[in-house]
Amino acid sequence: HKALAACGSSDRRPWHEAVGHRRSSERDMPAGRGASVFWALALWRVAAGKLLPSEIHAVAADDECDGDAGGEACAWNALQLRGQRTSTSEESADCHDLQEGEVGACMNSINWAKNEGYPKHPGWYPGLNPATASLADWQFFAWNTTHPTCPKPCSAKWDVNWCDAPTAPDLWEPKLPEDPTHIRILSYNLFWWSLYAQRGGRSADNLIKATGSQEPYDVIGLQECEDPDKVFKPVGLDSVYSSFVGSKAVCVAYRTDRWTLLDSGEDEVAMDMRTEFFGHRIAQWLRLQDKTTGMTMLFVNHHGPLSVNSGGACGGKSTAHNLLKVMSKRGKEGDLLVLAGDFNANAASQTVQGLWPHLLHVYNSPSFGGVDNIFANVPREAVVETNDLGSGGSDHHAISAVLSLPVGSVSETANISSKEPGSAVDALQHAKGSNGCMFEPKELYVFSENSWAVFKHNIVDPRICCDVCQVTKGCTAFVWEEWNEGAKGPLCSLRKGKPLRVDHKASAVSGLSQAAATEVALSRALK
């Protein structure tokens, strides 16, 4: 990862010089070529749930309004800012072209890169040369990082609309087999860079083998999986399962002696937010037929977009709808539909909530507040077993479920899934930091002009904005803007209550604190 100058900290070394190269896992450290050392470490500690409330206050201590005293206690510059925000929010300004002579974090970063970074490490700045590159070229480079130090140039093209999906397709009920049958499902994030690349992965292999020893799983979805042979061969499971690796470090496998493969593939369904960008996200799928009963099944494995609970750049509702569209397109009417994976989304998210009206939430794990999930198009009574299988050395817990069809065909059938989606809401208590917040990319919550507000400047990531909200008395919602014309930079606005309306702004992210998101999730789970 190439680095820009660190900015906003007394330590102005580039990211990888200061703290080392970023590892390949999603949550171990923040991906930030342009982030300062201070912000990088703060973001890592937020993701790990290790940032103390006093430290969150310290990273954003420039209050412009007394949150406890209310709007009348706001300083004059805060009232000015409110007026400027009122006028600019209508315009939904998403970009700003830096001009010579401007001051601030962006220009500081560019000057450091030109005068110190480039002379020592020209390879960090491909295509740039202080003697020939324009200010616009430097600004684009400083913006085009996961934690930008500059606002988006007005000439920059960043497509965040390709994955928009405002509507969901209609699905179907499965065609039930005449003879009783069980379907065993496993979902497991393997934490590959650590568990396999550094520790050999045997603990995870053994977990899969041991938990499937009495009866093999019918379908397995693995996330952060780079080579299924390294998972199955060392423990002799390569003769039990046929497996496929996808393009985005996901793997699927099915029980070879029971199922015939009819079709397989993958479809892009989402894209990470710019502030935590690893790329596009896919739904990997298999269509299978039971060799005995003739029943058909579409199994979909998904590793969801970042940030957690955002649904990625296009938002949680669109990600949910795109997953449903894959099932509608790749499946056939009458197929049993099973969706499993590390969604990078728990019950606080629009993704999980967007699936609830269309599929049964079969089970979820406590990991990161419940980001590992299994859904299916079966009635509630079809779920006869669910299991938290432990971590096996991963940073996630493996989860499994058993479906019994037709419903009531076996004596052990029980209403196991009656706990869902309520238990998914309960799992939110395990979420730490921003993993419990709800994020809505491209949405700008608009509140009444005189409502309670606290403004925080120079917060370069909406996750930090959420964390500050959660330790600020009275805050239930937040609005993060990559560029705010009134603030002349990024702005985190802490708010209280429900917005008057929601506007579209491509560079904004709005959301709810964990407490407020949990309340909304509970109300929707009860519907």
N, C-alpha and C positions, 0 to 999 in steps of 0.2 A: 504494500500500500504506500503510495507516494504521499508526501506530506506537504502541507502549506505551513506558513508560519503560525506558531501558536500566538493567540491574541487574547487579551483580556486577563493576562496573568503576568506576574513578574518574571516567570520562567518562559522565555520566548523561543525555546527550542522547538523544532518540528516534532510532530507526534511520535514518529517511530524512533527518533533519536532519544527522546525523553523517556519513553516507557516501553520501548521494544515493539517488534512487529506483532500485529494482531493475530490471535489464533483463529482457527476456522469455525469454532462454534459460534452460535448466534448470541448467547447471553453471557459469555465469559468476560468480554470487554466490549465497550462501545466501538463501532466502526466509525472512525473519525479522522480522516486525513487532515481536516482543517480545524479540528478541535484543539483547544488549549489543553495543556497537561492538567490544569485544575479542573476544567470541565470534563475531561475524559475520565479522570479518577472519580469525580462526583457522579457522573452518569453510571459508571460501573457499580459504585456503591449503592446507587438508587436501584439498579436492576437486581442487585443481590439483597436488597432490603436492609442495607447496612448504613444508610445515611441518617444521622440523628436529626431530630427536629431542629436543634440549635444550629446544626450545620446547614440545613435547608434554608433557615432564615438568613444565614450568613451569605449564601450564594446569591441571594436576591434581597438584600437589605435596603434597597433604595425605595422604600414605600413612598408614594406620593399622596396617600390618603390614609387616615387613621381608620382601620377596619372596625375598631370597637366603637368609635365615636360617631361613625356614619358620615354621610355626604357633606354635612355642614362643616366638618372638621378638616376637609380637604384643603391642602395648600393651594395658593393661587395658580401655580403652574399645573397642578392636577386638574383644576377647573378648566384651564386653557386646553389641556390635553383632551379633556372630555369633549369640548367643543370641536376640536380638530378631528377627533375620532368620529363624532357624529357626522361631520361633513364628508370625511374620507371613506367611511364605511359604506355610504351610499354609492360611491364610485367603485368600491371594491378594488382599490389599487393593489396589484400583485407584483409590481416590479419597480425598480428604480435604477436609473443609469448614473453611476458615480461621475462626479465632475471634478476637475482639477481644483485643488484648494479645499475640498471637503475634509473634515476631520472626523475621527471616530475609529471604531474597531476595524472596519473594512480597509480604510486607507493605511492604518497601522500595519495590518497584516500584509498588504501589498508591498509597502515600503520595506518591511522586514524581508520578504521574499526576494525583492530586487537587490537589496544592499547586503544582506547576510546569507540568506538561504541559497540563492542561485550561485554566488561565487564559490561557495564551499561544496555544494551538491547540485550541479546543473541537471543531473539525471532525474531529480525530483520534479522538474518542471518541463516535461516534454513539449516541444513546440513553442516554448517561450524563451525570449532573450531580452534582457532589460534594454538593450540598444535598439531593438526593432519592434517589440510587442507593444501594442497600444494599451491604454488604461482599460479599455473595454475587454481586451484579451485577458488581462490580469484579473479583472473582476469576475469574468466568467469562470476562470479556473478556481478562484477563491469561493465562488458560489457552488460549483459543481462537485461538492463533497457531501459526505453524510452529515457533517456538522459545520455548515458554511459560516464563514466569518463575514461574507458580503451578501447583500440582498440579490435577488434574482435580477439579472439585466433584462431590460424590456425586449431585447432581441432573442433571448434564450427560448428554445423550444423544449418543452417537457410535457409529454403526452400523459395526462392522468385521466383521460376519458375513455381509453380503449376498453377498459374493463367495467365501465358503468353498466349496470343491469337493474333498471328500476322495477322490473316486473319479474315474477317467478312463474315457471310453467306448472301445469297440472301434472301430478304424478298418479300412480295407480296403486291398487292393492295387489299383493302377490297372488298368483294362481297356486292354490294349495295342493300339495301332493295327496294322493289317496292313502298312502302308507305313512305312518308316523315317522318323523325324521328330526334330527338335531343338527343345528348349524353352530359350530364353534368358531369364535372370532377372537383374534389377538391384535392389539395395537401397541406399539412400543417405539419410543424415541431412543436411539442407541447412543447418543452423546459421542459420536464417532471420533472426533478429534482427540478426545481424552481416553475413552474406554477402549477403543480399538487401536488408534494410532500410537498410544503411549502405554497401554496396559494389556494389550493382546485380546481383550474382549471375551475371554473364556467365561467370566461370570454371567454375562448376558446369554451366551450360547447355552450354558447349562440351565439357566432359568427357562429358556424356551423349550429345551428338551425335557426337563423335569415336569413342567406344568402341562406338557402335552404327552406324557408317557402313557397314561391309561388310554387315552384316545387322542390322536393328532388333531391339531386345529384344521379346520376346513380352509380358512383364509387368514393370512397374516399381512398386516400393513406395518412397515418399518419406516421410520423417519430418521434423518441424519444417518443414512445407510449408503455407503459407497461401493460395497461389493458383497452381495448376498452369499457368495461362496465362502467368504471368511466367517460368515455367521453359521451356515448350515454344515459345511463339510467337516470341520474339526470335531463335531460331535455326532457324525454319521447321519445327519438329517437330510443330506442331499439326495438320498434315495427315497425319502418320504415326501419331499416338497419339490415342486418346480417353481423357479423364482425368476424375477425380472428386475433389473435396475432401471430407474428412470433418469431423466436428464437433470433433475434437481436434487440429487442425493436422497432419493426415496426408493424403496424396494417393496415389491409385493411377492407373495408366494401362495400356492394353493396345494392341497393334498392330492397328489398325483393318482393314487389308486381309486379315488372316489369321483373325481371331477374330470370332465373333458373341457379343454380350453376352446371356446368358440371365437373369441376375439380379444384383443388387448390394445392399449395405447395410452396416450396422455393428452390433456388439453390444458392450456394456460387459463387460469381463472382469476388471478390477482397479481399485484405488484407491491413490493415493500414501499413504505413511506421513505421519502428522501432522507429523513433524519436517522434512519436505521436501515440503509439500503443494501440488500444482497442480490436483488434481481426480481425476476418474475416467479410466480408460484404456480404449481400445476395440480391437477387432479389426475392421478395415475389409476387406471382402471383395468379390470379383467371381467370378461363375460364368460360364465361357466355353465355347464350342464351336468347334473347329477347322473352318473352312469346307471343307477338303479331306478330312481323314481322319475327321471326325466325333468325334474324341476330345474329351472334356470335362475341364475343369480348374477347380478351386476355388483361387483365389489369395487369401491372407490377408496383410494388411499390419498390423504391430503396432508401436506405440511404447510400450515397457513402463513400469511404474510405478517411482517413486523411493521409497526410496533405492536406489542401485545394489546389486544382488545381494540385495535383500530380497524381491522379488516384491510389494512394496507392503504395504498394511495387512493383507491376508489371507494373505500369505506366498507364497513361490515355487512350492510344490507346487500350491496352489490356482490360481495364475495359469496354470501349465502346463496343468492340467486344464481350466480354462475355455477356453483356446485350442483344446484338442482337442475340447471340446464344441461350439464354434462350427463347427469343421470337420465334425463328425459331423452337426450339425443343418442346416447350410447346404449341405453337399455331398450328392451322391448316390453310392450305392455304384458303384464303378468309376471315379469321378473321380480324375484326378491331383490330389494335394493338395500345395500349395506354401505354406509359411509363411516370411515374411521380415520383417526390420525391425531397428530399434535396440531391443533388448529391455530396455535398461538392466540387463542381466544377462549375466554371462559364465559360464565353466565352473565357477566357485566357487559358483554359485547353485543353489538348489533348482529354479528355473524351468528352466534349461537341462538340468540333470540329470533333471528330471521329464519332459522330452520325449524323452530318449534311448531309453527302452524302446519308444516308439511311432512315432517317425519317424527317418529317417536324417538325421544332422547333416551337411549337404552342405558347408558352408563357414562360416568366421567371420573377422572382421578383427582386426587388432591394436589397434584403437582402444579405449582404456579397458580393456585386458585382454581384449578379445574380446566386446564387447556387441552388435555387429552380426552377425546370423546368418541363415542360410538352412537350412531343413529341408524334407524332402519324403518322400512315401510310396513311394519307389523303392528298388530294390536298389542296393547299393554300386557295382556295375559300371555303372550308368546315368549316373554323373557322368563326363563326358569333358573338362570344362574348368572351372577356377575361377580367379578373378582378383582381386587387390587392385589397384584402379584409381587409388589415390591419393586425396588429399583434395579437389582442385579448389577449395581455399580454405575448405573446411569444417573443423570440428574433428573430424570423423569421416572415415574412408576409405570411398569407395564400393566395394561388392563385387558380383561377378557370378558366375554359374554357368551351365553349359550341360548339360542332360540329354539323353541320346540314348535313344530308345525305338523298337522293342523293344531290349533289351540285346543287344549283339553284332551289331546290324544294320549297323554301319558299321565300317570297318577301324580308325579312330582310337580306338575305345573303349578306355579304359584305366582302371585302378583308382585314379583320382585321389583319390577320397574315402576310400581306406584310411588316409589321414592323420587322418581325423576318427573319433571325437572327440579323439584324442590331440593333434592340433595345437591344439584349443581349450584344452586344459589347458596346453600350452606357451605359449599367448598370455597366460596369467595373469602371466607375467614382465613384461609391459608395463603391468600394473595398478599404479597409484600410490596410496598411502594406503589409505583404506578401500575403494577400488574393487576391492581384492583380497580383501576379507573376505567371509565368508558371514554373512547375517543371517536370523534366524527371528523375525519379529514374533509377538507373543502367546504366546511360549514362554519359560518360566523354567527354565533349567538348574539342577538341584539337586545339590550335591556333598556329600560326607561332611563332617560338622561340623569335623573336625580336618584337613581337606585344605588344601593351600597356597592362600593367598588374599591379595590386596591390594585395599583398598577406596579408592575415589576419590569424593569428594563434589562436588556441584554441577556435574556434567557434564550438560548439558542436551540432548545429542544422542548417539545410539548410535554414530554415525560417529567421534566423538571418543573414545568409550570403546574402540572397536576400535583406533584409532591408538595410544592409550596402551598397550593390550595388546601391540601389535606392537613397541614399543620397551622393553618391560619383560621382563627376563630371566625365563624360565620360563613366561610366559603363553602359553597356546594357545587359551583360550576366554574369553569375557566374558559378563557379564549386566548389562544396563542396565535400570534401573527408573525410570520417570517419577516415581513416588512410593514411597519406602520408609519404613515406619512407624518403624523403628528409627533411621534416619538423619534423619527428619523433612524429607525432600526427595529430590531425585533422587540415585541411587547407581549407580556403575559398579563392579562386582565383577570383578576379574581372577582367572582360575582356570587350573588346569593339569589336563590329562588329560580323561577322559570323565566325564560326569555320571552320578550314580546313577539319575536319572530326569529326565523333563521334565514340568513342570506347566504348566497353562494360566494365563496372567495377561495380561489384555487390554492393560495398559499397560507390559508388559515386552518387551524385545527381547534375545534371546540369540544368540550366534554364535561363529564361529571366526576365528582370525587367518589371514592369507594363507597362511602355511606349512601350517597344519593343514587349511585349506580345500582347498589344492592336493593334499594327500595323499589326502583323501577323494575329490576329483574324479577323481584318477588311478585309484583303486581301482574306482570306479564305471564309468569309461571302459573299463576292461579287462574288464568283465563281458560 
